[in-house]
Amino acid sequence: MTTMMLDLTCPEALDPLMKVAAPLAKRLPGRIVGAHISPAFEGVAPIEPFALSDAYYDEVRSRYERDIGKRAKEVDQALTKALSAEDLQGNLTHATAGPNGIGAKLARLSRNYDFVLALQKGKVNVAIPPEVLALDSGRPVLVVPEATSATDVGSHVMIAWSGTRESARAAFDVLPLIKPDGRITVIAIDAGQEDATHGFMPGDTLARTLARDGLNVEAMSRKLTSKTIGNELLNAAADIGADMIAMGAYGHTRWREMVFGGATRSIIDQITVPVLMSH
């Protein structure tokens, strides 16, 4: 049984995540664990020249803990209701962030599970960018668009292939999520790069390897005609009717992508179908 973790740090993410998670959990089959991380109590600053009494500090801390306990209970009840409606197994795990913050706690927790579902960062998910979670957790992260219409994904999966270790990881991480009668299109974008270490690598060899396992696979190469590789990949997914994309997260160093942009960021900002990211 596969165990998938849902990032419910922002509890409002539950409904869109369940649209994708529920069909996967029934097909794999799988168990769903919701992860709700609360911020650490940061205390109260003393008002100079008066110091706050220990009793007042303890009262503020107690009030904070009651509030996060109430919030966690509400998330637990919502998840239980959603699982019951789909006749699925699962539970909520709640933790309070440590000194390194919510992201570090969530990444550490996610290492206990097969893969993670996280909502695209935006109006609903205001906490942890899912691409950062993919980078820090070491687990594949299935990023779900905020306004998702996705239901049962895995009929046609597009693998974004660049020959990097990250894209190789994503190509094989996504295989369990593909339907038995599903198909795969391996897309390689020819950006005309001259650097031999990051040059164009067709996906024919990967396609042949996957086809030997009985999978329905084809390879396609595509010239870069958009402004970015990310846009080109999204256009390719739309053109072939893919319902999921698998790609490596942060193929360049993370600081370079943060400063100059890259396929990771441009795709996550604009996704219309779920994207499995691996690092």
C-alpha positions, 0 to 999 in steps of 0.5 A: 500500500502506498502512503501519500502525504497531503500538505494541509499546513493551509487547511483550505488546500484539502478540497483541491488536493483530495480531487487528485489524491482520492482517485490515486488512493483507490487505484494504487491502493493507498493511505492518505496522511494529512500533515498540518504544521503549526507555527512555533510559539514565539513568545511576547516581547517585554514592554520596556521598562516593564518586564512581563510577569511569568504568569502573564507569559504562561497565560499567553502561551497557554492561549496560543496552544489552545488555539492551535489545538482547536485548529488542528482538531478542525483540520482533523475533522475535515480530513476524516469527513473527506476520507469517509466520503471516499471510503478511504483510510488515513489520518492527520498528523499534527506538529509544531514547527521548530526553530528552523520554521514550518518548511523544515518541519514539513520536509522532515515529516514528508520523508516518512512517506512515498510521495507528497501532494501539495497545492500550488502556492497562491491565494489558498496555499500561502505557506510553503512553495511546493517546489521548495518542498521537493528540493528539501524533502527528498521525496517526489511532490505532486503539485496540484493547481489551485483551480484544478479540474483534475480528477483521475490523473495518469491516463497520459503522462508527459515526462519532461526529459533533459538527461539530468539526474533530476529528470531521471529521478522524476521519470521513474518516480512517476511510473507508479502513478500511471494507469495500467492502460495509460500512455507516456510521452517523453518530451525533450526541448531543444533550446539550442544550448552550446554547453555540452554539460547541459546540452540537448538530449533526446528521450529516445533511449529512455522511451525504449527502456520504459517500453521494454517494461510493457508501457505505451511510450513515445518520444518527441523532440521539440524546438524552443519557440516560447520565451522559456523552457517552462512555457514550452513544456506547458504548451507541449502538455496542452498540445498532446493532451497530457493530464500530468507532467513529470519533471526534475526540480531545480536542474540548475543550482537553486540560487541560480534559478531563484535569481535568473528564473528557470523551468521549475519556477515558470511551470509552477507559477502557471500549471494547469495540470498536476506536476510531479517534481523530483530532486 
